[in-house]
Amino acid sequence: MKPSTENLVRIVLAVLLLICLLRLPYGYYQLIRFIAVIGFAILAYYESERKNTPLVIVFVGLAILFQPLAKIPLGRQVWTVVDLVVAAVLIVLVFVQKQKVK
């Protein structure tokens, strides 16, 4: 079974956020911010098409949180927790989506 574009975006974002837990050059984190904004905007669009307002709000909020222009200085430990929680939620949404389709 081929994954939907939406689930592919969720999986890619989750993997990239989990990679953020490693000690990498700062440029990687900047790149992830750009990718995350685009990914969360795409996910917000898909949810708006479904009229799922709570998830639209969540994804727009995540796009604002990860946006690269006005960085939100949360500190490494807080960003680690944010990355873990967001990655876990994205992975759970992949499986919840599959269950609804069946």
N, C-alpha and C positions, 0 to 999 in steps of 0.2 A: 504494500500500500504506500503510495507516494504522499509524503507530508505536504500539507498546504503551505502556501507562502507565509501565512500568518504564523504557523507553528515553526517554520524554518527561521523566521525572524526571532521568535521567542527563544529557540534553542541557541542560535548564534549569539544573541545578547547574553543569555545565561552563561555560555562558555566564556565569552570575553570578560564578563564580570568576575567569573571565578578565576580567570588568569590574572586579574587585577590583585589577587591576594598574594601573588609572588612579588618579590622585590625586582622591579624592572626600571628601565630608564624613564624619566618623567615624560618623555615624548609619547610613550605608549599610553599613558593615562590621558594625555591631551587628545590623542587619536580616538580613544574609547569614548571620550565626551562627545565628539562629533558624531561618531557612529551611533551612540546611545540616543542622542537627540533625534536623529533620523529614524532609528528603529522604533522609539517610543511614539513618535509622530505617526508612523505607519500603523502601529498597533492601535493608537487612538482613533485613526481613521476607520480601521476595520470594525472597531467596537461601535463607533458612531453610526456606521451603516446598519448595524444590528440593533441600534437604539438602546445600547447598554450603557447608560449614562454613568453609573458608578465606575466602571472600568475606564471610560473615557476620561473621567476626572483623575483617576489614578495615573494613567499613562501620560496625560498632559502635565500632571504634577511631577512625574519622574523626568519628563523631558526638561522641565524647568530646573529641577534639581541637578541634572547632569549637564546642562548647557554650558558651553565653554567660554562664553563672553564675560559674564560676571560670576566668577567662580565662588562657590560657597565653601569657605574654609572650615570643614568639620573636623579635621585632624585624621591621621592615619587609622586610628582605632575605630572611630565612628564610621569612616568610609568602608572599612573592612566589614563591619556589621551591616551597613547599608547594602554593600555588594552581595553579601551572603543572602540576606533576606530577599532582595529583589531577584537574584538568580533562582532561589528556591520557589518563589511565587511564580516566576515565568515557567519553570519546569512543571509545577503543579497545574498551571493553566493549560499546558500542552496535553496532559492526561485528562483533565476535566473536559476539554474541548473534544477529545476523541470519544469520551463516554457519551457526550450529548449527541454526537453524530450517529452512533450506533443505534 
